[in-house]
Amino acid sequence: MLVYFLRTVFNIGLEPSFIWVYIFLFFVIFYFLNKYTWTLNQVEEFINDKENEVTLNRMIWVFWAMLIIPTVVYTIIFKE
């Protein structure tokens, strides 16, 4: 879609090179995600540690805010 947008707006004929860039970036991003993500055991240890209870309580508020605020905003926008 971005390639189509760039081609129509800027009249660029570089679609194949953009496709290869996106494929390369896709693999690079998932390489770093795989390298730096926690295992399930590490997550469970973090959750069970009492020192992290304050952090987890704050994050649950962030989670609910991220869920409720866009819902309310979209409801107001598309009310009509």
Biopython code that builds the backbone (N, CA, C, O; Angstrom):
import numpy as np
from Bio.PDB.StructureBuilder import StructureBuilder

atoms = [
    (1, "MET", "N", (0.827, -1.187, 0.000)),
    (1, "MET", "CA", (0.000, 0.000, 0.000)),
    (1, "MET", "C", (0.873, 1.253, 0.000)),
    (1, "MET", "O", (0.598, 2.209, -0.726)),
    (2, "LEU", "N", (1.917, 1.242, 0.812)),
    (2, "LEU", "CA", (2.811, 2.398, 0.834)),
    (2, "LEU", "C", (3.530, 2.542, -0.499)),
    (2, "LEU", "O", (3.745, 3.656, -0.978)),
    (3, "VAL", "N", (3.901, 1.420, -1.096)),
    (3, "VAL", "CA", (4.554, 1.467, -2.402)),
    (3, "VAL", "C", (3.612, 2.067, -3.437)),
    (3, "VAL", "O", (4.028, 2.888, -4.254)),
    (4, "TYR", "N", (2.352, 1.664, -3.408)),
    (4, "TYR", "CA", (1.363, 2.222, -4.330)),
    (4, "TYR", "C", (1.197, 3.720, -4.105)),
    (4, "TYR", "O", (1.116, 4.493, -5.060)),
    (5, "PHE", "N", (1.148, 4.129, -2.831)),
    (5, "PHE", "CA", (1.007, 5.552, -2.496)),
    (5, "PHE", "C", (2.196, 6.351, -3.032)),
    (5, "PHE", "O", (2.018, 7.388, -3.671)),
    (6, "LEU", "N", (3.409, 5.860, -2.768)),
    (6, "LEU", "CA", (4.601, 6.569, -3.253)),
    (6, "LEU", "C", (4.651, 6.616, -4.774)),
    (6, "LEU", "O", (5.062, 7.618, -5.360)),
    (7, "ARG", "N", (4.232, 5.528, -5.406)),
    (7, "ARG", "CA", (4.264, 5.495, -6.861)),
    (7, "ARG", "C", (3.275, 6.480, -7.461)),
    (7, "ARG", "O", (3.580, 7.139, -8.455)),
    (8, "THR", "N", (2.090, 6.585, -6.864)),
    (8, "THR", "CA", (1.091, 7.491, -7.425)),
    (8, "THR", "C", (1.368, 8.944, -7.082)),
    (8, "THR", "O", (1.145, 9.819, -7.919)),
    (9, "VAL", "N", (1.846, 9.229, -5.880)),
    (9, "VAL", "CA", (2.062, 10.621, -5.491)),
    (9, "VAL", "C", (3.344, 11.170, -6.094)),
    (9, "VAL", "O", (3.347, 12.262, -6.662)),
    (10, "PHE", "N", (4.425, 10.424, -5.975)),
    (10, "PHE", "CA", (5.714, 10.929, -6.438)),
    (10, "PHE", "C", (6.130, 10.380, -7.795)),
    (10, "PHE", "O", (7.183, 10.742, -8.321)),
    (11, "ASN", "N", (5.305, 9.507, -8.361)),
    (11, "ASN", "CA", (5.593, 8.892, -9.648)),
    (11, "ASN", "C", (6.963, 8.209, -9.635)),
    (11, "ASN", "O", (7.778, 8.389, -10.539)),
    (12, "ILE", "N", (7.187, 7.426, -8.590)),
    (12, "ILE", "CA", (8.455, 6.709, -8.413)),
    (12, "ILE", "C", (8.286, 5.289, -8.926)),
    (12, "ILE", "O", (7.288, 4.633, -8.628)),
    (13, "GLY", "N", (9.244, 4.818, -9.685)),
    (13, "GLY", "CA", (9.189, 3.462, -10.209)),
    (13, "GLY", "C", (10.123, 2.520, -9.484)),
    (13, "GLY", "O", (10.740, 1.667, -10.123)),
    (14, "LEU", "N", (10.248, 2.639, -8.189)),
    (14, "LEU", "CA", (11.198, 1.827, -7.427)),
    (14, "LEU", "C", (10.505, 0.762, -6.575)),
    (14, "LEU", "O", (10.977, 0.458, -5.480)),
    (15, "GLU", "N", (9.418, 0.200, -7.042)),
    (15, "GLU", "CA", (8.665, -0.746, -6.222)),
    (15, "GLU", "C", (9.485, -1.957, -5.795)),
    (15, "GLU", "O", (9.454, -2.310, -4.616)),
    (16, "PRO", "N", (10.217, -2.611, -6.696)),
    (16, "PRO", "CA", (10.959, -3.810, -6.260)),
    (16, "PRO", "C", (11.971, -3.516, -5.158)),
    (16, "PRO", "O", (12.127, -4.326, -4.243)),
    (17, "SER", "N", (12.662, -2.382, -5.221)),
    (17, "SER", "CA", (13.646, -2.084, -4.182)),
    (17, "SER", "C", (12.962, -1.783, -2.856)),
    (17, "SER", "O", (13.477, -2.153, -1.801)),
    (18, "PHE", "N", (11.810, -1.118, -2.889)),
    (18, "PHE", "CA", (11.058, -0.878, -1.658)),
    (18, "PHE", "C", (10.581, -2.188, -1.047)),
    (18, "PHE", "O", (10.600, -2.354, 0.172)),
    (19, "ILE", "N", (10.158, -3.103, -1.885)),
    (19, "ILE", "CA", (9.695, -4.393, -1.385)),
    (19, "ILE", "C", (10.825, -5.113, -0.686)),
    (19, "ILE", "O", (10.618, -5.697, 0.378)),
    (20, "TRP", "N", (12.019, -5.086, -1.260)),
    (20, "TRP", "CA", (13.163, -5.750, -0.613)),
    (20, "TRP", "C", (13.549, -5.055, 0.684)),
    (20, "TRP", "O", (13.959, -5.715, 1.639)),
    (21, "VAL", "N", (13.425, -3.745, 0.730)),
    (21, "VAL", "CA", (13.706, -3.017, 1.977)),
    (21, "VAL", "C", (12.720, -3.431, 3.062)),
    (21, "VAL", "O", (13.118, -3.662, 4.204)),
    (22, "TYR", "N", (11.436, -3.527, 2.717)),
    (22, "TYR", "CA", (10.433, -3.936, 3.700)),
    (22, "TYR", "C", (10.660, -5.370, 4.174)),
    (22, "TYR", "O", (10.514, -5.658, 5.362)),
    (23, "ILE", "N", (11.010, -6.258, 3.272)),
    (23, "ILE", "CA", (11.296, -7.639, 3.668)),
    (23, "ILE", "C", (12.494, -7.674, 4.598)),
    (23, "ILE", "O", (12.467, -8.372, 5.611)),
    (24, "PHE", "N", (13.544, -6.935, 4.274)),
    (24, "PHE", "CA", (14.733, -6.891, 5.125)),
    (24, "PHE", "C", (14.393, -6.331, 6.504)),
    (24, "PHE", "O", (14.791, -6.901, 7.520)),
    (25, "LEU", "N", (13.659, -5.217, 6.545)),
    (25, "LEU", "CA", (13.276, -4.620, 7.831)),
    (25, "LEU", "C", (12.388, -5.548, 8.647)),
    (25, "LEU", "O", (12.494, -5.589, 9.872)),
    (26, "PHE", "N", (11.522, -6.287, 7.983)),
    (26, "PHE", "CA", (10.671, -7.259, 8.665)),
    (26, "PHE", "C", (11.530, -8.284, 9.404)),
    (26, "PHE", "O", (11.276, -8.573, 10.574)),
    (27, "PHE", "N", (12.533, -8.831, 8.740)),
    (27, "PHE", "CA", (13.377, -9.829, 9.383)),
    (27, "PHE", "C", (14.271, -9.219, 10.463)),
    (27, "PHE", "O", (14.527, -9.860, 11.482)),
    (28, "VAL", "N", (14.738, -8.014, 10.259)),
    (28, "VAL", "CA", (15.567, -7.359, 11.273)),
    (28, "VAL", "C", (14.747, -7.083, 12.531)),
    (28, "VAL", "O", (15.216, -7.332, 13.642)),
    (29, "ILE", "N", (13.542, -6.578, 12.368)),
    (29, "ILE", "CA", (12.695, -6.291, 13.525)),
    (29, "ILE", "C", (12.394, -7.561, 14.298)),
    (29, "ILE", "O", (12.493, -7.571, 15.525)),
    (30, "PHE", "N", (12.030, -8.629, 13.607)),
    (30, "PHE", "CA", (11.715, -9.860, 14.317)),
    (30, "PHE", "C", (12.945, -10.539, 14.886)),
    (30, "PHE", "O", (12.833, -11.287, 15.858)),
    (31, "TYR", "N", (14.115, -10.302, 14.310)),
    (31, "TYR", "CA", (15.347, -10.819, 14.914)),
    (31, "TYR", "C", (15.562, -10.180, 16.281)),
    (31, "TYR", "O", (15.847, -10.878, 17.255)),
    (32, "PHE", "N", (15.426, -8.842, 16.361)),
    (32, "PHE", "CA", (15.628, -8.168, 17.638)),
    (32, "PHE", "C", (14.505, -8.480, 18.622)),
    (32, "PHE", "O", (14.754, -8.572, 19.824)),
    (33, "LEU", "N", (13.283, -8.642, 18.140)),
    (33, "LEU", "CA", (12.203, -9.051, 19.025)),
    (33, "LEU", "C", (12.479, -10.425, 19.630)),
    (33, "LEU", "O", (12.253, -10.648, 20.819)),
    (34, "ASN", "N", (12.962, -11.327, 18.810)),
    (34, "ASN", "CA", (13.271, -12.668, 19.296)),
    (34, "ASN", "C", (14.454, -12.651, 20.257)),
    (34, "ASN", "O", (14.484, -13.417, 21.220)),
    (35, "LYS", "N", (15.415, -11.790, 20.000)),
    (35, "LYS", "CA", (16.624, -11.763, 20.821)),
    (35, "LYS", "C", (16.379, -11.142, 22.196)),
    (35, "LYS", "O", (16.960, -11.590, 23.184)),
    (36, "TYR", "N", (15.532, -10.125, 22.272)),
    (36, "TYR", "CA", (15.389, -9.362, 23.504)),
    (36, "TYR", "C", (14.070, -9.580, 24.244)),
    (36, "TYR", "O", (13.822, -8.909, 25.245)),
    (37, "THR", "N", (13.232, -10.483, 23.790)),
    (37, "THR", "CA", (11.994, -10.742, 24.521)),
    (37, "THR", "C", (12.248, -11.738, 25.640)),
    (37, "THR", "O", (13.191, -12.528, 25.594)),
    (38, "TRP", "N", (11.394, -11.681, 26.636)),
    (38, "TRP", "CA", (11.522, -12.565, 27.778)),
    (38, "TRP", "C", (10.906, -13.919, 27.472)),
    (38, "TRP", "O", (9.998, -14.032, 26.648)),
    (39, "THR", "N", (11.406, -14.934, 28.140)),
    (39, "THR", "CA", (10.764, -16.238, 28.071)),
    (39, "THR", "C", (9.603, -16.250, 29.061)),
    (39, "THR", "O", (9.476, -15.340, 29.880)),
    (40, "LEU", "N", (8.771, -17.258, 28.990)),
    (40, "LEU", "CA", (7.637, -17.344, 29.911)),
    (40, "LEU", "C", (8.107, -17.485, 31.351)),
    (40, "LEU", "O", (7.463, -16.973, 32.266)),
    (41, "ASN", "N", (9.212, -18.169, 31.558)),
    (41, "ASN", "CA", (9.743, -18.314, 32.922)),
    (41, "ASN", "C", (10.180, -16.969, 33.489)),
    (41, "ASN", "O", (9.944, -16.691, 34.664)),
    (42, "GLN", "N", (10.810, -16.135, 32.675)),
    (42, "GLN", "CA", (11.244, -14.817, 33.133)),
    (42, "GLN", "C", (10.043, -13.926, 33.446)),
    (42, "GLN", "O", (10.069, -13.168, 34.415)),
    (43, "VAL", "N", (9.009, -14.012, 32.643)),
    (43, "VAL", "CA", (7.803, -13.228, 32.892)),
    (43, "VAL", "C", (7.149, -13.675, 34.194)),
    (43, "VAL", "O", (6.717, -12.847, 34.995)),
    (44, "GLU", "N", (7.079, -14.979, 34.398)),
    (44, "GLU", "CA", (6.473, -15.493, 35.623)),
    (44, "GLU", "C", (7.271, -15.077, 36.853)),
    (44, "GLU", "O", (6.688, -14.748, 37.886)),
    (45, "GLU", "N", (8.590, -15.088, 36.753)),
    (45, "GLU", "CA", (9.425, -14.629, 37.868)),
    (45, "GLU", "C", (9.192, -13.148, 38.159)),
    (45, "GLU", "O", (9.140, -12.740, 39.320)),
    (46, "PHE", "N", (9.054, -12.349, 37.108)),
    (46, "PHE", "CA", (8.805, -10.919, 37.288)),
    (46, "PHE", "C", (7.459, -10.685, 37.967)),
    (46, "PHE", "O", (7.348, -9.849, 38.864)),
    (47, "ILE", "N", (6.445, -11.421, 37.540)),
    (47, "ILE", "CA", (5.116, -11.248, 38.114)),
    (47, "ILE", "C", (5.085, -11.692, 39.573)),
    (47, "ILE", "O", (4.439, -11.050, 40.402)),
    (48, "ASN", "N", (5.767, -12.769, 39.889)),
    (48, "ASN", "CA", (5.724, -13.314, 41.253)),
    (48, "ASN", "C", (6.617, -12.563, 42.232)),
    (48, "ASN", "O", (6.493, -12.752, 43.442)),
    (49, "ASP", "N", (7.506, -11.724, 41.739)),
    (49, "ASP", "CA", (8.389, -10.962, 42.618)),
    (49, "ASP", "C", (7.595, -9.835, 43.284)),
    (49, "ASP", "O", (6.954, -9.035, 42.602)),
    (50, "LYS", "N", (7.640, -9.775, 44.597)),
    (50, "LYS", "CA", (6.860, -8.776, 45.343)),
    (50, "LYS", "C", (7.344, -7.347, 45.107)),
    (50, "LYS", "O", (6.562, -6.406, 45.243)),
    (51, "GLU", "N", (8.605, -7.168, 44.758)),
    (51, "GLU", "CA", (9.137, -5.827, 44.506)),
    (51, "GLU", "C", (8.506, -5.200, 43.262)),
    (51, "GLU", "O", (8.478, -3.976, 43.137)),
    (52, "ASN", "N", (8.011, -6.010, 42.359)),
    (52, "ASN", "CA", (7.436, -5.505, 41.108)),
    (52, "ASN", "C", (5.932, -5.287, 41.199)),
    (52, "ASN", "O", (5.296, -4.972, 40.193)),
    (53, "GLU", "N", (5.359, -5.445, 42.369)),
    (53, "GLU", "CA", (3.915, -5.321, 42.515)),
    (53, "GLU", "C", (3.433, -3.901, 42.212)),
    (53, "GLU", "O", (2.378, -3.726, 41.602)),
    (54, "VAL", "N", (4.182, -2.905, 42.624)),
    (54, "VAL", "CA", (3.803, -1.505, 42.362)),
    (54, "VAL", "C", (3.829, -1.224, 40.861)),
    (54, "VAL", "O", (2.926, -0.579, 40.328)),
    (55, "THR", "N", (4.860, -1.708, 40.192)),
    (55, "THR", "CA", (4.970, -1.513, 38.746)),
    (55, "THR", "C", (3.813, -2.178, 38.018)),
    (55, "THR", "O", (3.236, -1.594, 37.101)),
    (56, "LEU", "N", (3.474, -3.383, 38.417)),
    (56, "LEU", "CA", (2.372, -4.092, 37.769)),
    (56, "LEU", "C", (1.035, -3.413, 38.023)),
    (56, "LEU", "O", (0.182, -3.376, 37.136)),
    (57, "ASN", "N", (0.843, -2.878, 39.223)),
    (57, "ASN", "CA", (-0.401, -2.163, 39.510)),
    (57, "ASN", "C", (-0.520, -0.897, 38.665)),
    (57, "ASN", "O", (-1.615, -0.542, 38.228)),
    (58, "ARG", "N", (0.588, -0.226, 38.438)),
    (58, "ARG", "CA", (0.557, 0.962, 37.572)),
    (58, "ARG", "C", (0.271, 0.568, 36.120)),
    (58, "ARG", "O", (-0.462, 1.260, 35.413)),
    (59, "MET", "N", (0.853, -0.541, 35.692)),
    (59, "MET", "CA", (0.675, -0.960, 34.306)),
    (59, "MET", "C", (-0.749, -1.408, 34.022)),
    (59, "MET", "O", (-1.218, -1.283, 32.891)),
    (60, "ILE", "N", (-1.440, -1.925, 35.020)),
    (60, "ILE", "CA", (-2.830, -2.310, 34.784)),
    (60, "ILE", "C", (-3.674, -1.069, 34.536)),
    (60, "ILE", "O", (-4.624, -1.121, 33.755)),
    (61, "TRP", "N", (-3.347, 0.051, 35.185)),
    (61, "TRP", "CA", (-4.055, 1.307, 34.905)),
    (61, "TRP", "C", (-3.751, 1.796, 33.500)),
    (61, "TRP", "O", (-4.642, 2.293, 32.810)),
    (62, "VAL", "N", (-2.506, 1.663, 33.067)),
    (62, "VAL", "CA", (-2.134, 2.050, 31.702)),
    (62, "VAL", "C", (-2.885, 1.181, 30.697)),
    (62, "VAL", "O", (-3.388, 1.679, 29.690)),
    (63, "PHE", "N", (-2.958, -0.127, 30.976)),
    (63, "PHE", "CA", (-3.673, -1.036, 30.082)),
    (63, "PHE", "C", (-5.140, -0.631, 29.932)),
    (63, "PHE", "O", (-5.647, -0.540, 28.814)),
    (64, "TRP", "N", (-5.818, -0.389, 31.046)),
    (64, "TRP", "CA", (-7.229, -0.023, 30.975)),
    (64, "TRP", "C", (-7.423, 1.340, 30.315)),
    (64, "TRP", "O", (-8.404, 1.547, 29.600)),
    (65, "ALA", "N", (-6.503, 2.266, 30.545)),
    (65, "ALA", "CA", (-6.599, 3.575, 29.893)),
    (65, "ALA", "C", (-6.446, 3.433, 28.376)),
    (65, "ALA", "O", (-7.159, 4.078, 27.608)),
    (66, "MET", "N", (-5.508, 2.580, 27.958)),
    (66, "MET", "CA", (-5.318, 2.367, 26.526)),
    (66, "MET", "C", (-6.504, 1.655, 25.898)),
    (66, "MET", "O", (-6.716, 1.758, 24.690)),
    (67, "LEU", "N", (-7.259, 0.954, 26.677)),
    (67, "LEU", "CA", (-8.428, 0.261, 26.160)),
    (67, "LEU", "C", (-9.661, 1.166, 26.146)),
    (67, "LEU", "O", (-10.428, 1.151, 25.183)),
    (68, "ILE", "N", (-9.854, 1.940, 27.190)),
    (68, "ILE", "CA", (-11.088, 2.718, 27.343)),
    (68, "ILE", "C", (-11.044, 4.044, 26.580)),
    (68, "ILE", "O", (-12.027, 4.409, 25.935)),
    (69, "ILE", "N", (-9.939, 4.763, 26.640)),
    (69, "ILE", "CA", (-9.874, 6.098, 26.018)),
    (69, "ILE", "C", (-10.145, 6.055, 24.512)),
    (69, "ILE", "O", (-10.973, 6.833, 24.038)),
    (70, "PRO", "N", (-9.480, 5.175, 23.726)),
    (70, "PRO", "CA", (-9.829, 5.139, 22.293)),
    (70, "PRO", "C", (-11.275, 4.733, 22.031)),
    (70, "PRO", "O", (-11.895, 5.215, 21.083)),
    (71, "THR", "N", (-11.814, 3.846, 22.869)),
    (71, "THR", "CA", (-13.207, 3.438, 22.696)),
    (71, "THR", "C", (-14.148, 4.618, 22.898)),
    (71, "THR", "O", (-15.085, 4.811, 22.123)),
    (72, "VAL", "N", (-13.902, 5.398, 23.926)),
    (72, "VAL", "CA", (-14.743, 6.565, 24.181)),
    (72, "VAL", "C", (-14.583, 7.602, 23.071)),
    (72, "VAL", "O", (-15.572, 8.171, 22.610)),
    (73, "VAL", "N", (-13.362, 7.851, 22.645)),
    (73, "VAL", "CA", (-13.118, 8.842, 21.590)),
    (73, "VAL", "C", (-13.790, 8.423, 20.282)),
    (73, "VAL", "O", (-14.443, 9.240, 19.634)),
    (74, "TYR", "N", (-13.635, 7.153, 19.888)),
    (74, "TYR", "CA", (-14.287, 6.695, 18.656)),
    (74, "TYR", "C", (-15.801, 6.709, 18.787)),
    (74, "TYR", "O", (-16.500, 6.974, 17.810)),
    (75, "THR", "N", (-16.309, 6.434, 19.953)),
    (75, "THR", "CA", (-17.751, 6.500, 20.150)),
    (75, "THR", "C", (-18.251, 7.929, 19.966)),
    (75, "THR", "O", (-19.295, 8.151, 19.351)),
    (76, "ILE", "N", (-17.511, 8.892, 20.495)),
    (76, "ILE", "CA", (-17.907, 10.296, 20.352)),
    (76, "ILE", "C", (-17.778, 10.744, 18.896)),
    (76, "ILE", "O", (-18.655, 11.438, 18.380)),
    (77, "ILE", "N", (-16.690, 10.351, 18.236)),
    (77, "ILE", "CA", (-16.478, 10.776, 16.852)),
    (77, "ILE", "C", (-17.545, 10.215, 15.906)),
    (77, "ILE", "O", (-18.099, 10.931, 15.072)),
    (78, "PHE", "N", (-17.818, 8.909, 16.058)),
    (78, "PHE", "CA", (-18.736, 8.248, 15.124)),
    (78, "PHE", "C", (-20.148, 8.115, 15.689)),
    (78, "PHE", "O", (-20.892, 7.216, 15.295)),
    (79, "LYS", "N", (-20.514, 8.988, 16.592)),
    (79, "LYS", "CA", (-21.828, 8.945, 17.229)),
    (79, "LYS", "C", (-22.940, 9.203, 16.209)),
    (79, "LYS", "O", (-24.025, 8.633, 16.316)),
    (80, "GLU", "N", (-22.681, 10.025, 15.263)),
    (80, "GLU", "CA", (-23.726, 10.410, 14.302)),
    (80, "GLU", "C", (-24.048, 9.312, 13.351)),
    (80, "GLU", "O", (-24.905, 9.478, 12.483)),
]
sb = StructureBuilder()
sb.init_structure("model")
sb.init_model(0)
sb.init_chain("A")
sb.init_seg("    ")
for serial, (resi, resn, name, xyz) in enumerate(atoms, 1):
    if name == "N":
        sb.init_residue(resn, " ", resi, " ")
    sb.init_atom(name, np.array(xyz, "f"), 0.0, 1.0, " ", f" {name:<3s}", serial, name[0])
structure = sb.get_structure()
